[in-house]
C-alpha cells in the first residue's frame, strides 16, 4: 500500500425523433420550462458556489470547430469528447480534446500537458495525436500493459488507436490502427476498455450510431430544414474487439469478435456505454444507451459470448415501457444500499431516467420518486456523471445540455462569445443536482452560475480531480465553442479518500475492479472505469466523499478476475495506491 497525502484544500416532414425521438404528440421540442431570457433572474450569485471557471487562469485554450453547419451535417451536431489522461505518469492529469471539422480541415485534436504550476501547455505538435477528422469519442487504457495509457479515438466512419511511447514530458504517440487489427468503418461514438475474458489485457468495445448519409433531407413542423433524427436511418451494431496480447506478447493486436460474441444479433443507435458487472457474477457486462430505441444490456456468459437482457433486467425502456432519446450514461449507488444504480440523459421533452438496482441485476425506473424530474429547467442532456462534489458522503449528479432541434420561441441570450447564430436556438444551460443521502435529488443549478448560467450546445463532460486537492472538478466540451474547465472550491466540503487500484503484474490500473470503503455500518462503493458520460474518458481513480469522517475502518477490492481482498483502515483526506496481493484474501474468484 503506497500512501500519498495531500493537504485538504478548501478551495419531407420526417418525424425527427430528435436525434432522438419526437412525435406529433410532443410538438414543442426544445422548449424549456421557463423563458430562456429569465436565466439571469433565476441565477442569483450564490455566496458558496461549488465551482469556478478556471479555463483562462490555467491557460487552457481550445475552441471546437465545425464546418458545413448550413448543410445540417449530423456528425458535427453530435459533438466531440475529451479525455483526462496522465500521459507522462508524473501524477498530474493532462487533457486531450477532439475536433470535428473534418479530415481536410486545419483544425486538429489538441493535447495539453499540466505543469507543476497548474498551468496547461499545448504539446500537440509532433505528439502524434494532433490529427484532423470528424473525431467524436475517446477512450483511454493501457492496451499492452507497459504502464503508459494509450488512446483510442472514434470517428464518423473510423477508429484509430495510438500507442503511448512517451518518455518524460515529451509526448509521443504512434498510430498502430492498421497493425492492431481494429477496423470500424462505421460512425463510432462512445468507447470503453474492459477485460471481459479475464486474461489480464484490456479489450475494446466501440458503440456505433446509425447508417448516416448526409443527403437525407429532414425538416421541422414548419417545413424548415432541420437535423435528422436516428429513426431516419438504420441502426448499427456495437463492435467488440478482443485483445490478443496474451498470445502475442505485448504487441497490441485485436480480433473483431462482434459476431462470435453475439453482439451482432441486435442493432441500435448507440451513444453511451458503461462496462461493469451488472448481475453480480463478477464478470464484466456491457450496457449501451440507444437513441430512440431500446437500450441493450449485454450479459457476459463467461465463455466469450454475451446475451442481451436489457428488457428482462429493466433497463431497455422507461417506466411507461417506452423508448427515449438515450445519450449519456453514468452509474453509482445513489442511496447507499450497496448496489449501483444507472442514470441516462434524454431530451428536453422527456425526463432523464434513473434506474435503481434491487435486487442485484434487476433495475426499476425511480425517476419520479427520486426527484430527478423536478428540475429548475429542462434540457437535452448528453455528458453526465454521478460524483460527490461536496464530499458529504452522497453522490450528486451533473449533466451538460444542448438541444438537437431548434428551440421554439425565444432563444437564450447568454451564449459563448463567438458562437455562430446558427447554433443559438440549440443552446441550453447545464445542471447540477444534489443528493440528500437517501437518493432524493434537488436541483442546485442556480447556486452554481459558473457551470449553469451560460447556455451552449454542450456535449462532453469529464469529471475528475485535475488539481489533486481531493475534490471533483469538471471539464465541458461544446459544439463550435471553447471547452471550459471548472475547479471545485466548495467551502462546505467534507473529507475524502481517493484510491488507485493497481495490479502490479499487469502494470496498470485495474479497470473493472469494485472498491468498497467501510465506515462503521456504512459502506461506499465505486467501480473503476473511466469510460462513461458521453464520448469521454474520466479520472481512473476512485473518489470517495466521506463527510465528517476522519478515518475509514476497512477497504475491500474485488479485482476484475473475481479475486477479492481487504485492506486495513486509513485516515481520511489522502490519496492511496492499493496493489493487488498486498491485502488479506477474502475470495479467490
C-alpha positions in Angstrom: 0.0 0.0 0.0 1.6 3.3 -1.1 0.2 6.4 0.5 0.4 9.9 -0.8 -1.0 12.5 1.5 -2.2 15.8 0.2 -3.5 18.7 2.3 -7.2 19.1 2.1 -7.7 22.4 0.3 -10.9 24.4 0.7 -10.5 25.9 -2.4 -40.1 15.8 -46.3 -41.5 16.2 -42.7 -39.9 13.2 -41.1 -40.7 12.6 -37.5 -37.4 13.7 -36.2 -37.3 11.7 -33.0 -34.8 14.3 -32.0 -31.7 12.9 -32.9 -33.6 11.2 -30.6 -37.3 10.7 -31.0 -40.1 13.2 -31.2 -43.7 12.7 -32.2 -46.8 14.6 -33.2 -47.9 14.3 -29.6 -44.9 16.4 -28.5 -44.7 19.3 -30.9 -42.8 21.7 -28.6 -39.4 20.1 -29.0 -36.7 22.3 -27.5 -39.0 24.4 -25.2 -37.7 24.7 -21.7 -39.9 25.1 -18.7 -39.1 28.8 -18.4 -38.3 31.5 -20.8 -34.5 31.3 -21.5 -34.3 35.1 -21.2 -35.1 34.6 -17.5 -31.8 32.9 -16.9 -30.1 35.9 -15.3 -33.1 36.5 -13.0 -33.1 32.8 -11.9 -29.5 32.6 -11.1 -28.6 34.9 -8.3 -25.0 34.8 -7.2 -24.6 32.2 -4.5 -22.1 33.1 -1.8 -20.9 29.5 -1.6 -20.9 28.1 -5.2 -19.2 24.7 -5.8 -17.4 25.6 -9.0 -15.3 28.3 -10.6 -14.4 28.6 -14.2 -10.6 28.5 -14.3 -10.2 27.9 -18.0 -8.3 31.2 -18.6 -6.5 31.0 -15.3 -4.8 27.7 -16.2 -4.2 28.7 -19.8 -6.5 26.1 -21.4 -7.1 27.5 -24.9 -9.2 25.2 -27.1 -12.1 26.1 -29.4 -14.1 23.3 -31.0 -14.9 24.0 -34.7 -17.4 22.7 -37.2 -17.8 23.1 -40.9 -20.8 22.7 -43.1 -23.3 23.7 -40.4 -25.6 25.0 -43.1 -25.7 21.5 -44.6 -27.1 20.1 -41.3 -24.3 17.6 -41.2 -25.4 15.4 -38.2 -22.0 14.2 -37.0 -21.0 17.7 -36.2 -24.2 18.4 -34.3 -23.4 15.4 -32.1 -20.2 17.0 -30.9 -16.8 15.7 -29.7 -15.5 14.4 -26.4 -12.4 14.8 -24.3 -10.1 12.7 -22.1 -8.4 13.1 -18.7 -5.0 11.4 -19.0 -1.7 11.4 -17.3 0.3 10.6 -20.4 3.7 11.2 -18.8 3.0 9.5 -15.5 4.0 12.5 -13.4 0.9 12.4 -11.2 -0.6 15.5 -12.9 -3.5 14.8 -15.2 -3.4 16.2 -18.7 -6.2 17.0 -21.1 -6.9 15.7 -24.7 -9.6 17.5 -26.7 -11.1 16.4 -30.0 -12.1 18.4 -33.2 -14.9 17.5 -35.6 -14.2 19.8 -38.5 -13.3 17.0 -41.0 -10.2 15.3 -42.3 -9.3 18.2 -44.7 -9.5 20.9 -42.0 -6.5 22.5 -40.3 -8.3 22.2 -37.0 -6.7 19.3 -35.2 -7.1 17.5 -31.9 -5.1 19.1 -29.1 -3.1 17.7 -26.1 -2.4 19.9 -23.1 0.2 18.9 -20.5 -0.3 20.1 -16.9 2.8 21.5 -15.3 3.8 21.7 -11.7 2.4 25.2 -11.5 -1.1 24.0 -12.5 -0.9 25.6 -16.0 -1.7 23.7 -19.1 0.7 23.8 -22.0 -0.2 22.8 -25.6 2.1 20.0 -26.5 0.1 18.8 -29.5 2.7 19.5 -32.2 4.7 16.3 -33.2 2.9 14.4 -30.4 1.2 12.1 -33.0 -2.2 13.0 -31.6 -2.7 16.3 -33.5 -5.0 14.8 -36.2 -7.9 16.3 -38.1 -11.1 14.5 -38.8 -14.7 14.0 -37.7 -13.4 12.9 -34.3 -16.2 12.0 -31.9 -15.3 9.9 -28.8 -12.1 9.0 -26.9 -11.2 6.1 -24.6 -8.0 5.7 -22.5 -6.5 2.5 -21.5 -3.1 0.7 -21.4 -3.5 -1.9 -24.1 -0.1 -3.5 -23.8 0.4 -3.3 -20.0 3.5 -1.2 -20.2 2.2 1.3 -17.6 1.6 4.0 -20.2 -2.0 4.9 -21.1 -2.9 4.6 -24.7 -5.7 6.4 -26.7 -8.5 5.1 -28.9 -10.4 7.7 -30.9 -13.7 7.0 -32.6 -14.7 8.9 -35.7 -17.5 9.3 -38.2 -16.6 6.2 -40.3 -13.5 5.2 -38.4 -11.5 4.5 -35.3 -7.8 5.0 -34.5 -5.6 3.5 -31.9 -2.5 5.4 -30.7 0.2 3.7 -28.6 1.8 5.8 -25.9 5.6 5.7 -26.3 6.3 8.9 -24.3 9.4 9.3 -22.3 9.2 12.1 -19.7 7.3 15.3 -20.5 7.6 14.9 -24.3 4.5 13.2 -25.7 5.0 10.5 -28.3 2.0 8.5 -29.7 2.2 6.2 -32.6 -0.8 5.3 -34.8 -1.0 1.5 -34.7 -4.5 1.2 -36.0 -3.6 -0.8 -39.1 -1.3 -3.3 -37.4 -3.6 -3.6 -34.3 -6.5 -5.1 -36.4 -9.0 -2.5 -35.2 -11.5 -1.8 -38.1 -14.6 0.2 -37.5 -15.8 1.8 -40.8 -19.0 2.9 -39.1 -20.0 6.0 -37.1 -18.3 5.3 -33.8 -19.5 7.3 -30.7 -18.6 6.3 -27.2 -16.0 3.6 -26.5 -14.6 1.8 -23.4 -11.9 -0.6 -22.5 -12.7 -3.7 -20.5 -11.3 -7.1 -19.7 -14.3 -9.2 -20.5 -12.4 -12.5 -20.8 -10.2 -12.0 -17.7 -6.9 -12.7 -19.4 -5.3 -9.5 -18.0 -5.3 -7.5 -21.2 -7.9 -4.7 -22.0 -10.4 -5.5 -24.7 -12.3 -2.8 -26.5 -16.0 -2.0 -27.1 -17.0 0.7 -29.7 -20.6 1.9 -29.7 -21.8 2.8 -33.2 -24.7 5.2 -34.1 -26.7 5.0 -37.3 -26.0 4.3 -41.0 -26.0 8.0 -41.8 -25.8 9.6 -45.2 -25.7 13.4 -45.5 -28.0 13.9 -48.5 -31.1 12.9 -46.5 -33.4 15.9 -46.1 -35.2 16.4 -42.8 -37.4 19.3 -41.7 -39.3 20.6 -38.6 -43.0 21.1 -38.2 -42.8 24.4 -40.1 -41.1 22.7 -43.1 -37.8 24.4 -42.4 -34.7 22.2 -42.8 -33.5 20.6 -39.5 -31.1 17.9 -38.3 -32.3 14.4 -38.9 -33.1 12.1 -36.1 -32.0 8.5 -35.6 -35.2 6.9 -36.9 -34.4 8.3 -40.3 -31.6 5.8 -40.6 -30.9 2.2 -39.9 -29.1 1.4 -36.6 -25.7 -0.2 -36.3 -24.2 -3.0 -34.1 -21.9 -2.4 -31.2 -18.4 -3.7 -32.0 -16.3 -5.8 -29.6 -12.5 -6.3 -30.1 -10.6 -8.9 -28.1 -7.0 -8.1 -27.1 -4.7 -10.9 -28.3 -1.7 -9.6 -26.4 -1.8 -12.6 -24.0 -0.9 -14.8 -27.0 1.3 -12.3 -29.0 3.3 -10.9 -26.1 3.0 -7.1 -25.6 2.3 -6.3 -29.3 -1.2 -4.7 -29.4 -3.2 -6.9 -31.7 -7.0 -7.1 -31.6 -9.5 -9.6 -33.1 -13.0 -8.5 -34.1 -15.3 -10.8 -32.1 -18.5 -8.9 -32.6 -20.1 -11.9 -34.5 -18.6 -14.6 -32.3 -19.5 -12.9 -29.1 -23.2 -12.4 -30.1 -23.2 -8.6 -30.1 -24.1 -8.6 -33.8 -27.6 -10.0 -33.3 -29.1 -6.6 -32.4 -28.7 -3.2 -33.9 -29.1 0.2 -32.2 -28.4 3.9 -32.3 -25.7 3.7 -29.7 -24.4 6.8 -28.0 -23.4 5.9 -24.4 -21.7 2.9 -22.9 -20.8 1.6 -19.4 -18.9 -1.6 -18.7 -19.3 -3.2 -15.3 -20.7 -6.3 -13.5 -24.5 -5.7 -13.8 -25.7 -9.1 -12.5 -23.3 -9.9 -9.7 -21.3 -12.8 -11.1 -18.0 -10.9 -11.2 -17.8 -10.8 -15.0 -17.9 -7.5 -16.9 -21.1 -6.8 -18.8 -21.8 -4.1 -21.4 -24.6 -1.5 -21.2 -25.4 0.5 -24.3 -27.7 3.6 -24.3 -29.5 3.7 -27.7 -31.0 6.9 -29.1 -34.8 6.5 -29.7 -34.5 2.7 -29.5 -34.5 0.2 -26.6 -31.2 0.0 -24.7 -29.0 -3.0 -24.7 -27.5 -4.8 -21.8 -25.1 -7.5 -22.9 -24.6 -10.0 -20.1 -21.3 -11.9 -20.1 -21.8 -15.6 -20.3 -18.2 -16.3 -19.1 -17.3 -18.2 -22.3 -16.5 -15.4 -24.6 -20.2 -14.8 -25.6 -22.9 -12.3 -24.4 -26.7 -12.4 -24.2 -28.8 -9.3 -24.5 -31.1 -8.9 -21.4 -31.9 -5.2 -21.0 -35.7 -5.9 -21.1 -35.6 -8.8 -18.6 -33.5 -6.7 -16.2 -35.5 -3.5 -16.5 -33.1 -1.2 -18.5 -34.5 -1.4 -22.0 -37.3 1.1 -21.5 -38.6 3.7 -19.1 -41.3 3.1 -16.6 -44.0 3.5 -19.3 -42.3 0.8 -21.4 -41.3 3.4 -23.9 -38.0 4.1 -25.6 -36.5 7.6 -25.2 -33.6 9.6 -26.6 -30.9 7.9 -24.5 -27.5 9.7 -24.7 -25.0 9.8 -21.8 -24.6 7.1 -19.1 -23.3 7.1 -15.5 -23.7 4.7 -12.6 -23.4 5.0 -8.8 -25.0 4.0 -5.6 -27.4 6.9 -5.0 -29.0 5.7 -1.7 -26.2 3.8 0.0 -27.7 0.3 -0.3 -24.5 -1.2 -1.7 -25.8 -1.6 -5.3 -25.0 0.7 -8.1 -27.8 2.5 -10.0 -28.0 3.7 -13.6 -28.7 7.2 -14.8 -29.2 8.1 -18.5 -29.7 11.6 -20.1 -32.6 12.3 -22.5 -34.4 15.0 -24.5 -35.8 18.3 -23.1 -39.3 16.9 -24.0 -38.6 13.9 -21.8 -37.2 13.3 -18.4 -33.8 11.8 -17.7 -34.1 8.4 -16.2 -32.8 6.9 -13.0 -33.0 3.1 -12.7 -32.5 1.8 -9.2 -30.9 -1.6 -8.7 -32.6 -4.0 -6.3 -32.2 -6.9 -6.1 -28.8 -7.4 -7.7 -29.1 -7.5 -11.5 -32.7 -6.1 -11.6 -33.4 -2.4 -12.3 -36.5 -0.2 -11.8 -37.2 3.3 -13.1 -37.5 5.5 -10.0 -37.1 8.8 -11.8 -40.3 10.4 -10.4 -39.8 9.4 -6.8 -36.2 10.3 -6.5 -36.6 13.9 -7.7 -34.6 13.6 -10.9 -37.5 15.0 -12.9 -38.2 18.1 -10.6 -35.6 20.4 -12.1 -35.5 24.2 -12.5 -35.5 23.9 -16.3 -35.3 21.2 -18.9 -32.5 20.5 -21.3 -31.4 17.8 -23.7 -28.7 16.1 -21.8 -25.5 14.5 -23.2 -22.5 14.1 -20.9 -23.3 13.2 -17.3 -21.7 12.0 -14.1 -22.5 10.8 -10.6 -19.9 12.2 -8.2 -19.8 13.5 -4.6 -19.0 17.1 -5.4 -19.3 18.4 -1.8 -17.8 15.2 -0.3 -20.6 14.8 2.1 -20.9 11.0 1.5 -23.6 11.0 -1.2 -23.4 11.1 -4.9 -24.6 14.2 -6.8 -25.5 14.5 -10.5 -24.1 16.7 -13.2 -25.3 16.9 -16.8 -24.5 19.1 -19.7 -27.2 20.2 -22.1 -27.6 21.3 -25.7 -30.7 20.8 -27.9 -30.8 18.8 -31.1 -33.7 20.6 -32.6 -34.3 24.3 -32.7 -35.9 25.9 -29.6 -39.3 27.3 -30.2 -39.8 30.9 -29.3 -37.2 33.0 -27.6 -33.6 31.7 -27.6 -31.0 32.2 -24.9 -29.0 35.4 -24.9 -26.2 34.3 -22.6 -24.3 32.2 -25.1 -20.5 31.7 -25.6 -18.7 34.6 -27.3 -18.2 33.9 -30.9 -20.9 31.2 -31.2 -22.4 31.4 -34.6 -26.0 32.5 -34.7 -26.9 29.2 -36.4 -26.3 27.4 -33.0 -28.2 29.9 -30.8 -31.6 28.1 -31.0 -29.8 24.9 -29.8 -28.1 26.4 -26.8 -29.2 25.3 -23.3 -27.9 25.6 -19.7 -26.1 22.8 -17.7 -27.4 21.4 -14.5 -26.3 20.1 -11.1 -28.5 18.1 -8.7 -27.5 17.4 -5.1 -28.3 14.2 -3.2 -30.0 14.3 0.3 -28.3 11.0 1.3 -31.4 8.8 0.6 -31.2 9.2 -3.2 -33.6 12.2 -3.4 -32.2 14.8 -5.7 -32.6 18.6 -5.6 -31.7 21.0 -8.4 -29.0 23.4 -7.3 -28.1 24.7 -10.7 -29.0 28.3 -9.8 -26.5 28.2 -7.0 -23.7 27.3 -9.4 -23.7 30.1 -12.1 -20.2 29.4 -13.3 -21.3 26.0 -14.6 -25.0 26.6 -15.2 -25.7 30.2 -16.2 -24.3 30.2 -19.7 -26.3 28.5 -22.5 -24.4 26.5 -25.0 -24.5 23.4 -27.2 -22.7 21.3 -24.6 -21.8 17.6 -25.3 -18.9 16.1 -23.4 -18.5 16.1 -19.6 -15.2 14.8 -18.0 -15.2 14.5 -14.2 -12.1 14.1 -12.0 -9.6 15.7 -9.7 -7.5 17.8 -12.1 -5.6 19.8 -9.4 -5.2 16.9 -6.9 -6.9 18.7 -4.0 -9.3 15.9 -3.1 -12.3 17.4 -4.9 -14.0 16.5 -8.1 -13.7 19.0 -11.0 -15.4 19.2 -14.4 -14.3 19.7 -18.0 -17.0 20.5 -20.6 -16.8 20.3 -24.4 -19.2 22.2 -26.6 -20.1 22.3 -30.3 -18.4 25.2 -32.1 -17.3 26.8 -28.8 -14.5 26.8 -26.3 -14.0 24.0 -23.9 -14.3 25.0 -20.2 -12.6 23.7 -17.0 -14.3 24.1 -13.7 -12.5 23.6 -10.4 -14.3 22.6 -7.3 -14.0 25.2 -4.5 -17.0 24.2 -2.4 -16.4 25.7 1.1 -18.5 23.1 2.9 -16.7 20.1 1.6 -16.3 17.0 3.7 -13.4 14.6 4.0 -12.3 12.4 1.0 -10.3 9.3 0.0 -9.0 8.8 -3.5 -7.9 5.3 -4.4 -5.9 4.0 -7.4 -6.3 0.2 -7.8 -3.3 -1.4 -9.5 -2.4 -4.9 -10.4 1.4 -4.9 -10.3 1.6 -7.9 -12.6 -0.2 -6.0 -15.2 1.5 -2.7 -14.6 -1.8 -0.7 -14.9 -5.0 0.4 -13.2 -7.4 -2.4 -12.8 -10.4 -1.5 -14.9 -13.5 -3.2 -13.7 -12.4 -3.5 -10.1 -15.1 -2.7 -7.5 -13.9 -0.9 -4.4 -15.8 -0.7 -1.1 -14.9 1.6 1.7 -16.5 0.9 5.1 -17.1 3.3 7.9 -19.0 1.8 10.8 -22.2 0.3 9.4 -22.0 2.4 6.2 -20.3 1.4 3.0 -19.3 3.3 -0.1 -18.9 1.5 -3.4 -17.2 2.6 -6.6 -16.5 0.9 -9.9 -13.1 1.6 -11.5 -13.9 2.6 -15.1 -13.1 6.0 -16.8 -15.3 5.2 -19.8 -18.6 6.8 -19.1 -20.6 10.0 -19.6 -20.7 10.7 -23.4 -17.7 10.4 -25.8 -15.3 11.0 -22.9 -12.7 9.3 -20.6 -12.7 10.4 -17.0 -10.5 10.1 -13.9 -9.4 6.4 -13.5 -9.1 6.9 -9.7 -12.0 6.1 -7.3 -13.0 9.1 -5.3 -15.0 8.8 -2.1 -16.6 11.7 -0.3 -16.8 10.9 3.5 -18.5 13.8 5.1 -17.2 14.4 8.7 -15.4 11.1 8.9 -11.7 11.3 9.9 -10.8 7.7 9.1 -12.2 4.6 7.4 -12.4 1.1 9.0 -11.7 -1.1 6.0 -11.2 -1.1 2.3 -12.0 -4.1 0.1 -11.4 -4.6 -3.6 -13.0 -7.2 -5.9 -10.4 -7.3 -8.7 -11.6 -7.9 -12.3 -11.0 -11.6 -12.2 -13.1 -12.1 -9.1 -10.2 -12.2 -6.6 -11.2 -10.2 -3.5 -9.1 -8.9 -0.7 -9.4 -6.4 2.1 -7.0 -3.7 3.3 -6.8 -2.1 6.8 -8.4 1.2 7.6 -6.7 4.5 7.0 -7.1 8.1 7.9 -9.2 10.3 5.5 -8.0 13.1 3.2 -5.3 11.3 1.3 -4.6 9.6 -2.0 -3.9 5.8 -1.8 -2.4 3.4 -4.3 -3.6 -0.2 -3.4 -1.8 -3.1 -5.1 -3.3 -6.5 -5.7 -1.7 -9.1 -3.4 -0.9 -6.7 -0.6 -4.2 -7.2 1.2 -5.9 -10.1 3.1 -7.6 -12.6 0.7 -11.3 -12.8 1.1 -12.2 -14.7 -2.1 -10.2 -16.5 -4.8 -12.7 -15.5 -7.5 
